[in-house]
Each structure stands twice: as structure tokens, then as C-alpha cells.
Amino acid sequence: MANLTPAEHEIINGNPLGDSLSSVREALREAERATQQEASQSDDSTPAPGRPRLFMAAIGKLFVILSGSDVSLLLASRTGRDALASDLTAVRLRVLKGDFEYKHFRSLSQFVIRQAPDLDVWAAVIALVRSISHSTPPPSLPPSLETPITHSSASQQGSEQTRRKIEPRVFEEIRHCTYRAVDGFHEKYFTGHKWNRRAKRVWQSVKSHYSDNDKRWTQLPDMATEDEVCGWVLNLQDELLATERAAYFRSNGSKKVGPEASRQLDLFVKMRRDEASDAKHDWRHVVVVGELKQSDQKNKSLWLQLGSAVRNVFAYQPTRLFVHAFTLTGTEMETWVFDRSGPYSGATFDIHEKPEKFIQVICAYLMMSDEELGLDTFTRVKDNRLFVTIPVKARGKKRKRQLELEPNPIAHQRAIICRGTSCFLAKTTGAMEFNRVVKYSWTSNMRPPEADLLNKANERGVKGLARVVGYHEEVTSISKLREGLVFSAPHKFRNMPGSTTTSFSQSQPPVSHSFSQFHSLGIASNRDGKRKLTDWSSHSSKRSRSNSQLTETEQAENGVTFPVQEPQGTSLVQQNQAPYDNRIFRVLVISPAGRSISQFKSVVELLESLRDAIKVHRSL
């Protein structure tokens, strides 16, 4: 659903729907019953029934009622029209023409049927308008002379997030920044930690399930299916890891993960929670993602499935630092980490040949601390409320101030390799009004910080510009997160047929969920030719745009031949030295809090906003 401003709350509460929806409630209930069976049989790639006749008629009637409400005239348009009423008219026309899908409207229908509060109903209406308006991506803009285009999956959202559409977009993100068999990976993430002794004790207990003579796990069948492997891991967990704070789970047809882009995960880790046995899994709670395939199914699609799942984790946990993941192809395991500069993995290993290493990994994902899992520990959660402590300037002195955040982001990016920008309304502790915005972002260390640019523009007297009222220059950075790792050449993917065309990374409209929780880089070559990260502050780094090159040789992957493409950089500032873009995680607080530019109340207001933005850029 959409995030509503305090002013919109007041409008909705002052103009109640009353009994106006009573006449359509039974029609929606009957339409739900008629289509529920079909909808429940849909999977990741098969949409729910498109245009059920009964549902079509009921939705048309509902929108007539909503369009006649004063609220629709008083709330701002979400698509650049005069008011929300204009958006509703456009949606109603699409319904009348049969140009809609049942799944777009089901959330709103459920709220009406359950007689939900007006705030929930109108939030669902706004979310629906946004979903419909984004169902056809805008045409790609031509690249500027200075900024190369980057690829991301941010343009896919809501009902578009089927596996068929998302995976090619994820491929465009990771194709030039994926590293495999990174030196030091296993040592960094799986050895030398407080929990290693506990993992060792688990290994000693589970050795009875392993045959030293046959060099294999005795309870795991030859050519085991995904179901058999999952069942085996879950049985080991029940026997030896039942007291850990986290646990492995498996989603199935009735318990997929997430309300939108819901999908089935082979195995994933989340914290144990007091919830109903039939409760749906939520991306906000997923801490580790796993994908399994039989040995004869090994191909690139497995990594793309993994990447698509990680994308959802970042979307629902927008301030997450990184995400652990793993694949198990037959008996071959590969452990991964995804951060805002790309995915990288350790060396693959066979779980029969290295049983202790396998148990060490399985235990690690359940025993890791929040920091080791990549969770956001900068933002604190207390009594289901979010707080950050930010350095601020007050009366010429620097001090720290605690701010409370609205749990629902007003904007966030739905992609992996990006700035990961997410914005939250905020207020000082104890204040009534959320009058500030806290902005989290991963910005390249090769670009000036946004805070410096805002301060410079304010110093030059530019009007209509937000002020910096708090700033944490560096929470962490990619170079710190990857410290101790040695990166060689990026993995060379074969071109994917039918891959999507280029698009810009876009900020996404708000969603209803809340999230759970500097050095320049130089390169030194070691004896075997691999590049290692080193500090160097006295040398300047030059970056240039690299051109895509195809090698003359073509190699087959899974029986299909594609040309091998040389990896490129993925950041806006292309590089020819560092193996990845060193992004810095910064937190900025600005005031006053404004509305999204798409929520302008008049053409004059829109033009004034654009004028002010142009003045700011000119001043810089």
C-alpha cells in the first residue's frame, strides 16, 4: 500500500466513506469466491486470472463510488493529473475496456470486503493507481555525453515482478560485476568467529551420519531430489540446531514469500518468531537465501533465481548492508554474498568430500550475529519504532541527535547494484510532526557527497532548496565490507538471448512494508597475478568508460552457444583499475520534508519545483 501524509490522513478522516461501499461489498465477495480457486493455482510465472467477468463488473461499480467521494477530489494525483479523481477515472476506463488483471485489484477488494478503515482503503486505492501507472515502463532516455547507462531491475515492480521478467533485468545488473572463487571468502565469513566452537560441536555430533569409508552422507540418497535434500537439511536442524535463534524454512505452494512478486524459495533463513503455522513468509524477515537444483540442471538460471530473491530482500530491507546466499547443485555447494557493488562467491565444494565444511556453513547462517549477516545495525528498533542517531550542527556546535523514523519508506530503489537510495520521514524524539527526511544511500567515493552539494548551493543563496540538518558521512563502505578479500577477473557470462534493453535505475513508489532492521582503493598485483586491495591516499585514481567487447570465440553453455562478453564496470563512474566500485554508505537528514514531485497540486507548483531544481544545478 501507499504511505499517506498527515494532511492526507486529515482529509480522509474528515470525509468518511460511511455506508457507501455496502452495496458493492457483496458483489466483490461473490467475485472473490468465483476466482479464488484459479488464483491460488498460479505460480511465479503464471499470472492469476486476467479478467474475470464478475470481478470486472464489481470493480467498475466500486470505482464509480470512489470517484464520487470528496476525498478523490481533495487528494493529489499520483500520475501528474489534476487530482486523484482523474487517476480513478483513467483506471475505470481501463476496467471498462477489459484492460486490467485481477491480481492488480485484489488487495483493494479484500480491504472493502473486510470493512477495513478508510485509511487502509484509500492507501490501497493509491497503491493500485501507482501499480497500474507503472505497468508499462517509460521509454528509455538517451544517454548523456557524460554519464553511461547502468542496468538495473528497478523498473520492474508490483505485478510485473514475475520470474520471466525479472531475471533478465537481474542479469543486466550482475553480468559485469560477478566474482567467483574469491580468495579469502571462506576464511572471512566462516572461520575465526565466536560461534565456530558451537559449529564444531555440531559437527562432532553429526559425524555418525557420515561414512568415512564411502566418503558420503549416509542419509542422503544418490541423485537426491530437491525435496529430499531440503528434508535432510531440515531434519539435521531439528536434531542438532533446534535452539538457535534463526532457522531454515522452506516455502511451498501455499506459503510463498512476499505479498507481491511472491515466489517459492527452496531454502531460506529467518529468525524464529511466534507466528501462526500457516502465516505467510515475509521478505522483511529473510536473512539468507538458498537455491537448490539437481546436478543435471546446472546452468546460469540458478544464479538468476538467486539474484531475483536477493533483489526482493534488498527491496524489503532497503538499508541492508549485504545478503548471504548459497546454491546447492546436486552435491556441489557455492556460498555467495551480494552487496551494492555486486555478487561474489567462495570456491565451490562437494558436500560429500568436505562434510565438515558443509556443516560449518549450514551452522554459520543460523549462528551469525546481525553484523555478520549484513543487517542494518545503524538504525535501531525499539517497541516496533525506528530510531537513528545523527551528528547535527546546533548553534555552531556539533552534537548527536536521535530521530524517530516513519516505518514506511516514502521512496526506495528496487534493485541490487545501485545506490540503494531509501528515504524516510523523520522527527525529533517527542515531536508531533514528521518534518524531516532521512536519506540512506550508497554513493561512489569518486563523486562529491550530496551533503556538500546541498551546503554549497545554500551558501550561494539558492532559494527553494532543502537544508542539511544532519549528516553521517560514512556508516561503512564496500571496501570495508570486502576487506581481506582478493579479487581476480570478473566471471564471464554467456550472453543471454532476449535480454532486455537498457534502462535507467529508477526510484520506486512507496510500499506499505517497513524494514526490519574513506579510503580510496588501489590495486597491487601479487605473484600469481591476482589483484589485491590496498590503501593509497596519495595517488589519484583515473577512471574511463570501457567499451563492450566480444571475443571471437564462442563457447557452449548447456547445449546453446552464445558469444562470451568481456565484463565491464557497472557504476556511473566507470573504472579501469579497481575490481569494483567502492560505494560509501551515507545517511543524510534534510528539512523541510516535502512531497514526491509526482504529487504536485497544480501545474504552477510543478513548474516552480522544476525551476528551483534547475537553479540549484546551475549554482553548482
Secondary structure, 3 states (H helix, E strand, C coil): CCCCCHHHHHHHHHCCCCCCCHHHHHHHHHHHHHHHHHHHCCCCCCCCCCCCHHHHHHHHHHHHHHHCCHHHHHCCCCCCCCCHHHHHHHHHHHHHCCCCCHHHHHHHHHHHHCCCCHHHHHHHHHHHHHHHHCCCCCCCCCCCCCCCCCCCCCCCCHHHCCHHHHHHHHHHHHCCCCECCCECHHHHHHCCCCCHHHHHHHHHHHHHHEECCCCEECCCCCCCCHHHHHHHHHHHHHHHCCCCCEEEECCCCCCCECCCCCECCCEEEEECCCCCCCCCECHHHEEEEEEEECHHHCCHHHHHHHHHHHHHHHHHCCCCCCEEEEEEECCEEEEEEEECCEEEECCCEECCCCHHHHHHHHHHHHHCCHHHHCCCCCCEEECCEEEEEEEEEECCEEEEEEEEECCCCCEEECCCCCCCCEEEEEEECCCCCCCEEEEEEEEECCCCCHHHHHHHHHHCCCCCCCEEEEEEEEEEEHHHHCCCCEECCCCCCECCCCCCCCCCCCEECCCCCCCCCCCCEEEEECCCCCEEEEECCCCCCCCCCCCCCEEEEEEEECCEEEEEECCCCCCCCCCCCCCCCCEEEEEEEEECCCCCHHHCCCHHHHHHHHHHHHHHHHHC
